[in-house]
Amino acid sequence: MSKLTLKKITTKNFNEVVKLTNTLTDHQKKCVAPNIASLAQAYVNKKRAWPRAIYLGNKPIGFIMLALWDDDIPKEDWPAYYLWRFMIAKDYQQKGYGSKVLDIIKEKCLKDGIKTFYTSCDMQGDQPYKFYINYGFIDTGIKDDDEQILKMYL
Ligand SMILES: CC(C)(COP(=O)(O)OP(=O)(O)OC[C@H]1O[C@@H](n2cnc3c(N)ncnc32)[C@H](O)[C@@H]1OP(=O)(O)O)[C@@H](O)C(=O)NCCC(=O)NCCS
C-alpha cells in the first residue's frame, strides 16, 4: 500500500494542489476555502501558516494547513495548533486517509510540545463535524463566524 506523507508546496506541485479543490462537491466547497486562497493566506502569514500537500505515494490527494498559533485560543490551552484548512480530494475520501493525516499531525503536535489541537467546522450537513468528533475532538460549545470550535488535548 502506498505511503501517506506531507510535502511542502513548491513550484512543481503548486498547480496540482490548487486543482484538488475542483474535485469537491458544491457543498464541500462551502466547508473549506479554495486551496489557492489558503496558499495566498500562507504567503501573507509566513511565520504562522504551515501548509502541506498530502501525498499518497507520488500523488497529491489533499491539502492541510495549520496555524502554529492563534491569539483567539484561550491562554490556558497554549501552546496550541489550529487546524486551519483540511481537504481530501473527492475520490480519496471515506477511505481512512483523513484520519491518518490527523494521526501524522498529532505526532507533530506531540513532538513540538503542543498542549491542545484546535479546529473549527461548518455545521451544515453531517460532515466534517461527525468526522472530527469520531476522531476524538470535543465540542467547546463556542461558535465563531458560524463555525463550531472543537479541540483535543494531547
Ligand atoms: C473531512 C475530510 C477531510 C475527511 O477526510 P476522509 O479521508 O474522507 O476521512 P476518513 O476516510 O478518514 O473518514 C471519513 C469517514 O469515512 C469512514 N471510513 C474510514 N475508512 C473507511 C473505509 N476504508 N471505508 C469506508 N469508510 C471509511 C470513517 O469512519 C469516517 O466516518 P465518520 O465521518 O463518520 O467519522 C474530507 O471529507 C473532506 O475533504 N471534506 C471536504 C472538505 C472539508 O469539509 N474539510 C474540513 C474543513 S473543516
PDBQT file of the ligand as one rigid body, heavy atoms in Angstrom, charges set to zero:
ROOT
HETATM    1  C1  LIG A 201     -13.405  15.984   6.187  1.00  0.00    +0.000 C 
HETATM    2  C2  LIG A 201     -12.434  15.201   5.296  1.00  0.00    +0.000 C 
HETATM    3  C3  LIG A 201     -11.062  15.877   5.303  1.00  0.00    +0.000 C 
HETATM    4  C4  LIG A 201     -12.310  13.776   5.859  1.00  0.00    +0.000 C 
HETATM    5  O1  LIG A 201     -11.402  13.047   5.048  1.00  0.00    +0.000 OA
HETATM    6  P1  LIG A 201     -11.618  11.480   4.713  1.00  0.00    +0.000 P 
HETATM    7  O2  LIG A 201     -10.374  10.999   4.076  1.00  0.00    +0.000 OA
HETATM    8  O3  LIG A 201     -12.889  11.315   3.971  1.00  0.00    +0.000 OA
HETATM    9  O4  LIG A 201     -11.743  10.899   6.192  1.00  0.00    +0.000 OA
HETATM   10  P2  LIG A 201     -11.749   9.341   6.602  1.00  0.00    +0.000 P 
HETATM   11  O5  LIG A 201     -11.914   8.466   5.414  1.00  0.00    +0.000 OA
HETATM   12  O6  LIG A 201     -10.593   9.108   7.495  1.00  0.00    +0.000 OA
HETATM   13  O7  LIG A 201     -13.046   9.312   7.481  1.00  0.00    +0.000 OA
HETATM   14  C5  LIG A 201     -14.297   9.698   6.920  1.00  0.00    +0.000 C 
HETATM   15  C6  LIG A 201     -15.317   8.645   7.221  1.00  0.00    +0.000 C 
HETATM   16  O8  LIG A 201     -15.025   7.504   6.439  1.00  0.00    +0.000 OA
HETATM   17  C7  LIG A 201     -15.081   6.365   7.273  1.00  0.00    +0.000 C 
HETATM   18  N1  LIG A 201     -14.067   5.437   6.756  1.00  0.00    +0.000 N 
HETATM   19  C8  LIG A 201     -12.764   5.381   7.112  1.00  0.00    +0.000 A 
HETATM   20  N2  LIG A 201     -12.150   4.374   6.456  1.00  0.00    +0.000 NA
HETATM   21  C9  LIG A 201     -13.085   3.823   5.649  1.00  0.00    +0.000 A 
HETATM   22  C10 LIG A 201     -13.061   2.769   4.722  1.00  0.00    +0.000 A 
HETATM   23  N3  LIG A 201     -11.950   2.073   4.482  1.00  0.00    +0.000 N 
HETATM   24  N4  LIG A 201     -14.196   2.501   4.054  1.00  0.00    +0.000 NA
HETATM   25  C11 LIG A 201     -15.337   3.214   4.269  1.00  0.00    +0.000 A 
HETATM   26  N5  LIG A 201     -15.419   4.215   5.165  1.00  0.00    +0.000 NA
HETATM   27  C12 LIG A 201     -14.312   4.508   5.848  1.00  0.00    +0.000 A 
HETATM   28  C13 LIG A 201     -14.726   6.837   8.638  1.00  0.00    +0.000 C 
HETATM   29  O9  LIG A 201     -15.291   6.004   9.621  1.00  0.00    +0.000 OA
HETATM   30  C14 LIG A 201     -15.298   8.221   8.646  1.00  0.00    +0.000 C 
HETATM   31  O10 LIG A 201     -16.625   8.206   9.108  1.00  0.00    +0.000 OA
HETATM   32  P3  LIG A 201     -17.115   9.432  10.028  1.00  0.00    +0.000 P 
HETATM   33  O11 LIG A 201     -17.064  10.674   9.149  1.00  0.00    +0.000 OA
HETATM   34  O12 LIG A 201     -18.493   9.013  10.389  1.00  0.00    +0.000 OA
HETATM   35  O13 LIG A 201     -16.144   9.521  11.157  1.00  0.00    +0.000 OA
HETATM   36  C15 LIG A 201     -12.968  15.081   3.850  1.00  0.00    +0.000 C 
HETATM   37  O14 LIG A 201     -14.271  14.537   3.872  1.00  0.00    +0.000 OA
HETATM   38  C16 LIG A 201     -13.030  16.403   3.084  1.00  0.00    +0.000 C 
HETATM   39  O15 LIG A 201     -12.053  16.808   2.476  1.00  0.00    +0.000 OA
HETATM   40  N6  LIG A 201     -14.206  17.078   3.107  1.00  0.00    +0.000 N 
HETATM   41  C17 LIG A 201     -14.429  18.288   2.323  1.00  0.00    +0.000 C 
HETATM   42  C18 LIG A 201     -13.696  19.493   2.880  1.00  0.00    +0.000 C 
HETATM   43  C19 LIG A 201     -13.974  19.722   4.356  1.00  0.00    +0.000 C 
HETATM   44  O16 LIG A 201     -15.096  19.696   4.822  1.00  0.00    +0.000 OA
HETATM   45  N7  LIG A 201     -12.864  19.930   5.103  1.00  0.00    +0.000 N 
HETATM   46  C20 LIG A 201     -12.915  20.175   6.510  1.00  0.00    +0.000 C 
HETATM   47  C21 LIG A 201     -12.955  21.633   6.763  1.00  0.00    +0.000 C 
HETATM   48  S1  LIG A 201     -13.314  21.961   8.465  1.00  0.00    +0.000 SA
ENDROOT
TORSDOF 0
